[in-house]
């Protein structure tokens, strides 16, 4: 990746290992460096460790090793600030939406960041506008289409204006129109983006770099063209 100033680093992971309580070794000595403003696709077969790695970036999981985001070490002392800088959008919007109304869901993060009522209201309106759901504050998220729920989930994160956006399989189960709309939204966001996906086409369209994982390790890291252009590599690690 060449010489890089630490001031330009959005994510730094060094020697990260993690074992689940049932003994499953999900991450094995993972190193990762992501520049500010990069869009990186994190790819690999099921069970490769992709989602486990992402859950370390805002402290939902904490393993052995070092994880830093936007210059902050991910630890209990920094957790509130870390979660204001890293927005995580889950694959299933039902895991993210729990309030009676869209407005309450989108306001949850800003309220927990101790914004004023006026700031919360502005953050909610701005986030919903970004995802094309202006005026949906009083709608029930549970009566919306799957694609709309995905956009509300994204709005719950954008309301905190994170520096780093982590998206887990963001277009899975979307119809072609919903997929296209979601990719358009992602494409114009200025945050550093890490996108967990199996979707080769999506990676080619959105990411300048691919990090390929398998069996809890990073097995390839390079430009999107170089990694996705290596058919033997992709086949060896379950993507073809």
Phi, psi and omega in degrees: 000355179080182180287133181221131177287140179296338177292340181261010183264125176271320182225132177226118179238127182229120173059039185276125175231147180210134178238127178289160182304334179279003177099352180294124179272103189269329178228139184229096172055053183276132171244139179205135176231124180237126179286152174301130178090352179288153166243116186241128173269125177256114190235165178153169180290169174303138180082009182287337182110006185299305182293324177299318177299314182299324181291345175279342188285339172237020169082010175297321171243149177223115181252199178267131183128190183243132174231124177233138176230131179050039177082000181252133172287136179280103178210174184300323182296324185261007194301317181298316181291321178301315184286345171279340183261337183242117177257124183248121178253116184284159179298316181259116182299336179296339178283349187245339186251120185221357183264163180294332182230158176302315182301319180292320177299314184289332181281345188303312181296308179303322178297317180288343173273004175065035172288157175289165180301319180295320179293321178297314180300317179294317181298319180296311181298318182294316182295318179293325176295319180303323184262009176076028180237041178305136175079009182269010187307321186265004177284150173277123180297337185281352177251017181259165176291164180300317180297320177295320178299320178299319180290323175297319178302317177296320179297326179298332179272317182295336179298340179262003180046059183292150175283332184233128182244124181245121184239122182261110181046061190294337182247012179294140177068013176266145174286169185305319180293315179297321178298312181298317181297316182295319179295324177297318179298310181301320186297330184265353180288139186269354181293158166297133186235132170242121186242114175277123184201151168263354192275103183297320181297316179297318179300318180297324184280331191248333191248141174270350185213147177236131170251117183259127181243150173202138176053038174081007182234156169277119183253346176201147181206113182189188179299154180303316181297319184290319182284311183284346176275356181262089185300322181295320178297313181297319179293321180297331183245027165078019179256356173229000000 
